[in-house]
């Protein structure tokens, strides 16, 4: 899932590119993407809202 998300999720692609520019190894990049995916999944489940790539971070309503 992390490798697919890297290719299809624009937020994770920029994150992975940034890690690569900082000299991280490929396995470290995949693990970082997995961690980000878990954070996204948790946020989706907790909020009950569908995934919205425009919404970044915690926002109070």
Secondary structure, 3 states (H helix, E strand, C coil): CHHHHHHHCHHHHHHHHHHHHCCCCHHHHHHHHHHHHHHHHHHHHHHCCCCCCCCCCCCCC
